[in-house]
Amino acid sequence: MRGIKGLSDKDARKRLLPMNCISWNVGHLAWQEQRYFLYFGQGQILLPDINDEFAYGAPASKPALKDVLKAWHTTTEAADPWLDSLTSAKLQQFVMSKGRPTSRMIGNLLQRTIYHYWYHLGEIQAIRQMLGQTDLPEYVGDIETEAPYQPEKS
């Protein structure tokens, strides 16, 4: 949220080729959360349109920022209880798809999501800089206070 703080809908929809616009990126992150943590993790799809509009390789679009933020909040809020329940043993289990184990472990999905967020947050900040915006928020912030490492509970 710090990465888009103060961003207008107009600027969120501007596309600087070859990149997608910022609002598309937000929708894309909602797609990944839904795919990995809701579908692979829990077997559910809350927002089918997200799969069509923001999947990897989906065509570019310029959605309203408020719409993709709503989708992102919906998917992340639905994923949080499942993510909070993960243990070291669960992270080492293979992801199931169509009743069969895949080659990815649940822990891989979590790592991939972290790296994916970093990539797109950097892209979002680059787009904002290219739009001439200054004094942009840092998206790491005070991580030690706001989101410190928490060891697994025994």
ROBAGU-927119 format. One record per residue (C-alpha): z, x, y. Coordinates in steps of 0.5 Angstrom, whole numbers. Example, Ala and Ser with C-alpha at 12.3 -4.5 7.8 and 13.67 -1.06 7.14 Angstrom:
2
rec zz=16 | xx=25 | yy=-9
rec zz=14 | xx=27 | yy=-2
***
This chain:
154
rec zz=0 | xx=0 | yy=0
rec zz=1 | xx=6 | yy=5
rec zz=-6 | xx=8 | yy=4
rec zz=-9 | xx=2 | yy=7
rec zz=-3 | xx=0 | yy=12
rec zz=-6 | xx=-2 | yy=18
rec zz=-13 | xx=-3 | yy=15
rec zz=-17 | xx=-9 | yy=18
rec zz=-21 | xx=-13 | yy=14
rec zz=-27 | xx=-11 | yy=18
rec zz=-26 | xx=-4 | yy=16
rec zz=-24 | xx=-5 | yy=9
rec zz=-31 | xx=-8 | yy=8
rec zz=-35 | xx=-2 | yy=11
rec zz=-39 | xx=1 | yy=6
rec zz=-41 | xx=9 | yy=7
rec zz=-46 | xx=11 | yy=2
rec zz=-46 | xx=13 | yy=-4
rec zz=-38 | xx=10 | yy=-4
rec zz=-36 | xx=3 | yy=-5
rec zz=-32 | xx=0 | yy=1
rec zz=-25 | xx=0 | yy=1
rec zz=-24 | xx=-7 | yy=-1
rec zz=-28 | xx=-6 | yy=-7
rec zz=-24 | xx=0 | yy=-9
rec zz=-17 | xx=-4 | yy=-9
rec zz=-21 | xx=-9 | yy=-13
rec zz=-23 | xx=-4 | yy=-18
rec zz=-16 | xx=-2 | yy=-19
rec zz=-14 | xx=-9 | yy=-20
rec zz=-19 | xx=-9 | yy=-26
rec zz=-16 | xx=-3 | yy=-29
rec zz=-9 | xx=-5 | yy=-29
rec zz=-11 | xx=-12 | yy=-32
rec zz=-16 | xx=-8 | yy=-37
rec zz=-10 | xx=-3 | yy=-39
rec zz=-4 | xx=-6 | yy=-38
rec zz=-5 | xx=-14 | yy=-39
rec zz=-11 | xx=-14 | yy=-44
rec zz=-10 | xx=-7 | yy=-48
rec zz=-2 | xx=-8 | yy=-47
rec zz=-1 | xx=-15 | yy=-48
rec zz=-8 | xx=-19 | yy=-50
rec zz=-8 | xx=-23 | yy=-44
rec zz=-14 | xx=-23 | yy=-38
rec zz=-11 | xx=-27 | yy=-32
rec zz=-17 | xx=-26 | yy=-27
rec zz=-23 | xx=-26 | yy=-31
rec zz=-28 | xx=-25 | yy=-25
rec zz=-24 | xx=-18 | yy=-24
rec zz=-28 | xx=-16 | yy=-30
rec zz=-35 | xx=-18 | yy=-28
rec zz=-34 | xx=-16 | yy=-20
rec zz=-30 | xx=-9 | yy=-21
rec zz=-31 | xx=-6 | yy=-27
rec zz=-33 | xx=1 | yy=-28
rec zz=-41 | xx=1 | yy=-27
rec zz=-40 | xx=-6 | yy=-23
rec zz=-45 | xx=-7 | yy=-17
rec zz=-42 | xx=-6 | yy=-10
rec zz=-40 | xx=-11 | yy=-6
rec zz=-36 | xx=-12 | yy=0
rec zz=-30 | xx=-17 | yy=-2
rec zz=-25 | xx=-20 | yy=3
rec zz=-19 | xx=-15 | yy=3
rec zz=-14 | xx=-21 | yy=3
rec zz=-17 | xx=-23 | yy=-4
rec zz=-17 | xx=-16 | yy=-7
rec zz=-10 | xx=-15 | yy=-5
rec zz=-8 | xx=-22 | yy=-8
rec zz=-11 | xx=-20 | yy=-15
rec zz=-8 | xx=-13 | yy=-15
rec zz=-1 | xx=-16 | yy=-13
rec zz=-2 | xx=-21 | yy=-19
rec zz=-4 | xx=-16 | yy=-24
rec zz=1 | xx=-11 | yy=-22
rec zz=6 | xx=-16 | yy=-22
rec zz=4 | xx=-19 | yy=-29
rec zz=4 | xx=-11 | yy=-32
rec zz=11 | xx=-9 | yy=-29
rec zz=15 | xx=-12 | yy=-34
rec zz=11 | xx=-9 | yy=-40
rec zz=11 | xx=-2 | yy=-37
rec zz=18 | xx=-3 | yy=-36
rec zz=19 | xx=-4 | yy=-43
rec zz=15 | xx=2 | yy=-45
rec zz=19 | xx=8 | yy=-49
rec zz=17 | xx=14 | yy=-52
rec zz=15 | xx=11 | yy=-58
rec zz=11 | xx=6 | yy=-55
rec zz=7 | xx=11 | yy=-51
rec zz=5 | xx=14 | yy=-57
rec zz=2 | xx=8 | yy=-61
rec zz=-5 | xx=7 | yy=-61
rec zz=-8 | xx=2 | yy=-57
rec zz=-11 | xx=-4 | yy=-61
rec zz=-18 | xx=-7 | yy=-59
rec zz=-20 | xx=-13 | yy=-63
rec zz=-15 | xx=-12 | yy=-68
rec zz=-16 | xx=-5 | yy=-69
rec zz=-13 | xx=2 | yy=-67
rec zz=-17 | xx=6 | yy=-62
rec zz=-17 | xx=13 | yy=-61
rec zz=-13 | xx=12 | yy=-54
rec zz=-5 | xx=12 | yy=-54
rec zz=-2 | xx=8 | yy=-49
rec zz=1 | xx=14 | yy=-46
rec zz=-6 | xx=16 | yy=-45
rec zz=-7 | xx=9 | yy=-41
rec zz=-2 | xx=11 | yy=-37
rec zz=-4 | xx=18 | yy=-35
rec zz=-11 | xx=16 | yy=-34
rec zz=-8 | xx=10 | yy=-29
rec zz=-4 | xx=15 | yy=-25
rec zz=-10 | xx=20 | yy=-24
rec zz=-15 | xx=14 | yy=-23
rec zz=-10 | xx=12 | yy=-17
rec zz=-10 | xx=19 | yy=-14
rec zz=-18 | xx=19 | yy=-14
rec zz=-19 | xx=12 | yy=-11
rec zz=-13 | xx=13 | yy=-6
rec zz=-16 | xx=20 | yy=-4
rec zz=-23 | xx=16 | yy=-3
rec zz=-20 | xx=11 | yy=1
rec zz=-17 | xx=16 | yy=6
rec zz=-23 | xx=20 | yy=6
rec zz=-27 | xx=13 | yy=8
rec zz=-22 | xx=12 | yy=13
rec zz=-23 | xx=19 | yy=16
rec zz=-30 | xx=18 | yy=16
rec zz=-29 | xx=11 | yy=20
rec zz=-26 | xx=15 | yy=25
rec zz=-19 | xx=13 | yy=24
rec zz=-13 | xx=18 | yy=25
rec zz=-6 | xx=18 | yy=24
rec zz=-6 | xx=16 | yy=17
rec zz=-1 | xx=14 | yy=13
rec zz=1 | xx=19 | yy=7
rec zz=1 | xx=16 | yy=0
rec zz=6 | xx=20 | yy=-3
rec zz=11 | xx=19 | yy=2
rec zz=18 | xx=20 | yy=0
rec zz=17 | xx=20 | yy=-7
rec zz=24 | xx=23 | yy=-9
rec zz=28 | xx=17 | yy=-5
rec zz=23 | xx=11 | yy=-6
rec zz=20 | xx=13 | yy=-13
rec zz=24 | xx=18 | yy=-17
rec zz=23 | xx=20 | yy=-24
rec zz=28 | xx=16 | yy=-28
rec zz=29 | xx=19 | yy=-35
rec zz=28 | xx=14 | yy=-41
rec zz=35 | xx=10 | yy=-43
rec zz=38 | xx=12 | yy=-49
***
